[in-house]
Each structure stands twice: as structure tokens, then as C-alpha cells.
Amino acid sequence: MSKIHYKSVEEIELIRESSLLVAKTLGEIAKVIRPGIKTIELNKLAETYIRDNGGVPAFLNYSGFPYSLCISLNDQVVHGFPGKYELAEGDLVSVDCGVLMNKYYGDSAYTFAIGEVSEQVEKLMRVTRECLYLGIEKAVAGMRVGDIGSAVQEHAEKNGFGVVKELVGHGVGTHLHEKPEVPNYGRRGSGIKLEEGMVIAIEPMINAGRAGVKFWDDGWTVSTVDKKPSCHYEHTVAIRKGKADILSSFAFVDEVLKEKVNN
């Protein structure tokens, strides 16, 4: 899609419904993700849950992608394939999920720590999530795409982490990827002006080491050049005056993980 499609109030509510089904699907993943589970089992669970709740997995067969979830492990940045790998204590697992429902898409990602992880990985997760919300703070009418990118980049680099530049956030609507592109780096006051009716996915991909990435021969998987861990969080957001409207949610995941800690 070459031009930005501005959404009506009704369209934004349909995107919210799809985005909340993504959020609930990630919540279901949170319930079962643990050492010993195969990543393909998480994929099956997500596909079944999405279909049982009236949606279609957005990623399945998207440009030939063969799974319902992108599951990226440790040094994988994004677009990892679910498979027979059994999660192990200390793994870092980013789960990216999309839903198509009522002709509109929702898109969100969450990074899970499996059991105990290193202090560096804990910091990477915390900072990446902070980057997401700092970017969202700038996603209001009158600001520019560069304001989002600069907020993400400054916070990540201040903490000694690398910001992936080859992959970007994007518009969301009747297509999974629409204009505008939303980079995780940039200059304040630069880029396309944000206006009400725009819906975008903001998705910081932050590396523990260098910013560089390599693309695998499978045509999808992207990993860090230095084999250090990478982290990815994503929300679908509607641009409003004064404050962004987050259409997806981490509440379902956070609730499950809190319960796990308390038990």
C-alpha cells in the first residue's frame, strides 16, 4: 500500500477487537510457556485459540510464512520458525502474533524469560519494554514518526544496547503491513506527521550487543551478528490528540506471569 489509510472510529474499534484477541492469545501462551515445551506446541495452541475465538492467524501463509506465530529464540531478532526445539532454563523467547478478524488486523509481540535469566537479559527486557512505551508517548497527533524513533533509540543506546535498523514498525488496518513505516531510530521532528485516524504498530527490536543483524537462508529468520540476545515488544496503537490509544494489551500476559511468580 503506497498511501496512508486513515481509519474511522468504527474501523479503529474493529482493529482493537483483533488486537485484543492477539493479547489474549499471548496470555494463553504465557500460561504454558516453560522449560521443556516445544515451540511448535505454542504455535498449535495459538492457532487453535485464535480460530476458536473467531479469528484467523494473520501470519500463517503471509507471503509464504509457514506458521501462526513468529517465535524467536535468544539471538534471533524476529521471524523465527516454531519447531521441535524444547525451551530451556535461561532462554529468551520473543513471540510475535497477528490476528485477522472482521477484515481488520491486530499485531503485538511479547518477550518471555524462561526461568532464571542473566541480569543483562533482564535489563535488556526491561529497557526494550520501556523503549516501547517511550515511543508510544510520542505517538500523538502533531508529532512525527521521527519523534517515536528518536525516543526509542535514545533510551536503548543510553543503556548500551543496539537498535535494529533493518526492520521497522508499520501501519495496521485491512492489511497487516501498511504505510507509514515506523523506524526505531530517527531524528526528532523528522518524518511523516502523525494524524488522528492513523493506526500503527510500534515495535522496538533491541539487541544486547551490536545493532547489526543477519538474514537466514530460510528467507525469514533474522538474528544478531554478534550472537548476543535480542528483545522485541510490540503494540498496535491509534493516533489521538494528547495521548496515544493502545489497542493491544500486555495485561493478560502480565497477570499470568504474576500468578506464576506468586505460586
Secondary structure, DSSP 8 states (H G I E B T S, - for coil): --S-----HHHHHHHHHHHHHHHHHHHHHHHH--TT-BHHHHHHHHHHHHHHTT-EESSTTGGG--SSEEEEETTEEE-----S-B--TT-EEEEEEEEEETTEEEEEEEEEE-SS--HHHHHHHHHHHHHHHHHHHT-BTT-BHHHHHHHHHHHHHHTT-EE--SS-EEE-SSSSSEEEEE-S---TT-SSB--TT-EEEE--EEESS-S-EEE-TTSS-EEETT---EEE-BEEEE-BSSS-EE-S-SHHHHHHHHHHHH-
